[in-house]
Amino acid sequence: MIDLRSDTVTRPCAAMRAVMATAPVGDMQYGDDPSLNALEARVAELLGKEASLWLPSGTMANQVALRVLTRPGDDVLVGSEAHLVWHEAGGSAANAGVQFTEIGSGGVFSADDVRRHAKPRNQPGLPLPVTTLLQIENTQNRHGGVVFAQDQVESVCAAARALGLATYLDGARLWNASVQSGLAPARLCAPFDLVMVAFSKGLGAPAGSMLAGPRALIDSAIRYRRMFGGAMRQIGMLAAACDYALTHNLARLADDHANARMVAERLAACPGVKIRLEHLHTNIVVWELDGARLKPADLVALARAQGVLITALGAAKLRLVTHLDVSRADCARAGDVLAQLLGG
Ligand SMILES: Cc1ncc(COP(=O)(O)O)c(C=O)c1O
C-alpha cells in the first residue's frame, strides 16, 4: 500500500528504534527524565522561548493551551476550518468552554479581519462574549498545508496584541513552514505568546508534541496537563525518538514538498479536478471534484483497490499527504493511479 492518508502514518525506522531502546529514563513528573529534560531544553532554544513542555499529542497541547489562555465563555478567533474546530471531538467546548469565530478564508486572514471580528469590550448595555485569544494554524491542515506568510503573521499578531488578545500558534507542522519559507522556527514563533509543535507528523516520531512559551504560562500548562491525564512517567524513550526525528528528519521535509507538487500537477491535468496549485506550499494536497466522473468516496475506494490510500474530507474535498515513508517513485505511482481513475 502507498499510504498517503496522513503524515502521521510513518513508522519509526531501525535507527530511531535503537536510540529509543537505549535512552536514559526517569520519572518525568519529578523532573528526573534526562532524555526529556534535554529535549525540552533543545526545543525551547530552537523555538526561541523560555521553557517548553512535553505533551503526548497535539490535540492535548491545543486543549491545554486553551485552558491556559482563556476562561469559560470566552471567544477565540481562528482561521477557517481550524483543527481546533474540526478535529478535536468538540474538546474546546467541553474542556475550555470557549466559542470560536472563524475568520478569513483558506486558513489565512488579515489584521483587518482580526479587528473586525474581535468583540468590542465594555459595550454599555450589550453583554458580548469577550474575545481573549487569536489562534493561527501554520501550516494549515484542511486548506492543503498552506503556509501563513510571516509578514502577515506579524501584522495579525500585532493587531491582536493592540486589542489585548493573547496569541497562540498551532504549529503541528511548523517544521514544514520553516523548511518552505527558509525562516528559522524561532522567527516563526516570535510573534506568539504560546506555541505548539508536533513530532509525530512529518518528522516521523511515534508520538509527542510540545508547548513552548514564557515560564509562567508553562507552569500553568503543567497543572492542566495533569488535569487532562497527560502527565506521564518514563517518557525518555519517546523523547529520544523526537530528538532523533529533529536531528535527522527536518531538512528532508523539502523532499515531501517536492513529491506533493509532482502528484498535484498530475491531478491538475485531470478533467473535473479543482486544485489551487498556487496554494500548494508543503506536503498536503487538497482538491475538489467538480463535474468529474467520480465522487470523492468512489475515488478513495477505487484507489485503495489499486494500493493507494487517500482521504475524503467530507462530501466534496479529497486530501493526500506525502511523508518520509513514501518515496518519489511511490508518489509517481500514486499520481498515475489517481490520474488513470480520473480519466486524465
Ligand atoms: C494542525 C493540527 N493541529 C493539531 C493536530 C493534533 O495532533 P495529534 O494527532 O497529535 O493529536 C493535528 C493532527 O493532525 C493537526 O493537523
The ligand as a Gaussian input file, in Angstrom:
#p B3LYP/6-31G(d) Opt

LIG

0 1
 C       -2.897000      21.317000      12.554000
 C       -3.019000      20.208000      13.554000
 N       -3.078000      20.504000      14.855000
 C       -3.169000      19.548000      15.793000
 C       -3.180000      18.206000      15.445000
 C       -3.347000      17.184000      16.530000
 O       -2.264000      16.337000      16.682000
 P       -2.436000      14.867000      17.312000
 O       -2.914000      13.989000      16.209000
 O       -1.061000      14.554000      17.794000
 O       -3.419000      14.961000      18.422000
 C       -3.114000      17.851000      14.096000
 C       -3.136000      16.425000      13.694000
 O       -3.015000      16.048000      12.559000
 C       -3.038000      18.883000      13.125000
 O       -3.020000      18.605000      11.811000

